[in-house]
C-alpha cells in the first residue's frame, strides 16, 4: 500500500471537544495505529492562522467570525488532540479553509510521496471531510472514507453523507473493516 496515506483532519482540541461521542477518539486511534503498523503515512491536517488572522476574510462566514487568537500558535484549542498526537516523523499540514487542500501544501506532499490513495477521517463530516473528498475526487485521487472515523454534530447529516453522497466518489467503510485489510 505504498501509494496510500491516512488523512486525520481537524482533530484539534477545540473542535473535538464539540463531539459528544466518547467512543470516537478510541476508534480513530485504532485507525491511526493500524496505519502506522502497516507503514502507511499518517498525515495530520489542522486549521491554523497567523496572529491577527490576515488569511481570514471578513467575507468568509466561517473564518471571518473567529475570535481574535483562535487557531493561532498561541491558542491551546488549536493543538492536535493528545490521543492522536503526531509522531516526530509524521507530517502536519496546516490549511487555511475547510478543505485540506485549501491554502496548504497537501498536494505537494502527496505528489512528492507518490501518494494517490487517500483514506479520510476527521471532524466534521460535513466540513473538512466533505470538502476534502470532493476536491480530492476532482484531482483524481482514489478515496476511502472511514465512516466511523468521521464525526459531525448533526448525526443525520453524517448519515446522509456517508451513505448517499460519499459512495459516489469514494469507498466507504469502517475503521475495523479498513484496519482488517491491512494485516
C-alpha positions in Angstrom: 0.0 0.0 0.0 2.9 2.3 -0.7 0.5 4.8 -2.5 -1.8 5.2 0.5 -2.0 7.8 3.2 -4.4 8.3 6.1 -5.5 11.9 6.5 -6.5 12.6 10.0 -8.3 16.0 9.7 -9.2 18.7 12.2 -8.6 16.6 15.3 -7.8 19.7 17.3 -8.8 20.1 20.9 -11.4 22.9 20.4 -13.0 21.0 17.5 -13.0 17.5 19.1 -14.4 18.9 22.3 -17.7 19.7 20.5 -18.2 16.0 19.6 -20.2 14.3 22.3 -19.5 10.6 21.4 -17.0 9.1 23.9 -16.1 6.2 21.6 -14.9 8.5 18.7 -11.3 9.1 19.7 -10.5 5.5 20.7 -11.9 4.3 17.3 -9.8 6.9 15.5 -6.8 5.9 17.5 -7.3 2.4 16.2 -7.2 3.6 12.6 -4.1 5.6 13.2 -2.3 2.7 14.9 -3.4 0.3 12.1 -1.9 2.7 9.5 1.3 3.1 11.5 1.7 -0.6 11.9 1.1 -1.2 8.2 3.7 1.5 7.2 1.0 3.8 5.8 1.9 7.5 6.3 -0.4 9.4 8.7 -0.9 13.0 7.7 -2.3 15.3 10.3 -4.3 18.2 8.8 -5.1 21.2 11.0 -6.6 24.6 10.5 -4.3 27.4 11.5 -3.8 31.1 11.1 -1.2 33.8 11.8 -1.7 36.2 14.7 -4.4 38.7 13.6 -5.9 36.2 11.1 -4.7 38.0 7.9 -5.8 34.9 5.9 -9.4 35.1 7.2 -11.5 37.5 5.2 -14.5 39.1 6.9 -16.5 37.9 3.8 -15.9 34.3 4.9 -18.8 33.3 7.1 -16.9 30.6 8.9 -13.4 32.1 9.4 -14.2 35.8 9.3 -16.2 35.3 12.5 -13.4 33.7 14.5 -12.5 35.4 17.8 -9.1 37.0 17.9 -6.4 34.4 18.6 -8.4 31.4 17.6 -6.5 28.7 15.8 -3.2 30.5 16.1 0.0 29.1 17.6 -0.9 30.7 21.0 -4.4 29.0 21.1 -4.3 25.8 23.2 -7.5 24.7 21.5 -5.7 24.6 18.1 -3.4 21.8 19.3 -3.9 18.3 17.9 -5.7 16.2 20.5 -3.2 14.3 22.6 -4.9 11.0 21.9 -3.9 11.4 18.2 -0.7 13.3 18.6 1.6 13.1 15.6 4.9 11.2 15.9 8.0 13.2 15.1 8.3 11.7 11.6 4.6 12.4 10.7 3.7 15.4 8.6 1.4 18.1 9.9 -0.4 20.0 7.2 -1.8 23.5 8.1 -4.8 24.6 6.0 -6.5 28.0 5.8 -10.0 26.9 4.9 -12.4 23.9 5.2 -10.8 21.6 2.6 -7.4 20.0 3.5 -6.1 21.3 0.1 -7.1 24.9 0.6 -4.2 27.2 1.5 -2.0 24.2 2.3 0.9 22.2 0.8 -1.0 18.9 1.0 -1.0 18.3 -2.8 2.8 18.8 -2.9 3.3 16.4 0.0 1.1 13.8 -1.7 2.7 14.2 -5.1 6.2 14.1 -3.6 5.4 10.9 -1.7 3.8 9.2 -4.6 0.6 9.0 -2.6 -2.6 8.6 -4.8 -5.0 6.8 -2.4 -6.3 8.9 0.4 -8.1 7.4 3.4 -10.1 10.2 5.1 -11.1 10.6 8.7 -11.9 13.7 10.8 -14.3 16.2 12.2 -16.6 17.4 10.8 -18.1 15.0 8.2 -20.0 18.0 6.7 -16.9 20.2 6.8 -13.3 19.0 6.2 -14.3 15.5 5.2 -16.9 16.6 2.6 -14.7 19.4 1.2 -11.6 17.3 1.0 -13.4 14.3 -0.5 -14.9 16.5 -3.3 -11.7 18.3 -4.1 -9.6 15.1 -3.9 -12.0 13.3 -6.3 -11.7 16.2 -8.7 -7.9 15.9 -8.5 -8.2 12.1 -9.4 -7.2 10.7 -6.1 -8.5 7.2 -5.1 -10.6 7.7 -2.0 -11.7 5.7 1.1 -13.8 7.3 3.8 -13.8 5.8 7.2 -17.5 6.4 8.1 -17.0 5.9 11.9 -13.6 7.7 11.7 -15.6 10.8 10.9 -17.9 12.7 13.2 -20.4 15.5 12.9 -22.6 17.5 15.3 -25.6 16.5 13.1 -26.0 12.7 13.0 -28.4 12.9 10.2 -26.1 14.9 8.0 -23.3 12.4 8.8 -25.6 9.5 7.8 -26.6 11.1 4.5 -23.0 12.0 3.6 -21.6 8.6 4.4 -24.5 6.5 3.0 -25.5 8.6 0.0 -23.0 11.3 -1.0 -19.5 9.8 -0.4 -20.1 6.5 -2.1 -20.4 8.4 -5.4 -16.7 9.2 -5.2 -15.2 7.0 -2.5 -15.2 3.6 -1.0 -17.0 4.0 2.4 -16.0 1.6 5.1 -15.5 1.4 8.9 -12.3 1.7 10.9 -12.5 -2.0 11.8 -13.1 -3.2 8.2 -10.3 -1.0 6.9 -7.8 -2.0 9.6 -8.6 -5.6 8.9 -7.5 -5.2 5.3 -4.0 -4.0 6.4 -2.9 -7.2 8.2 
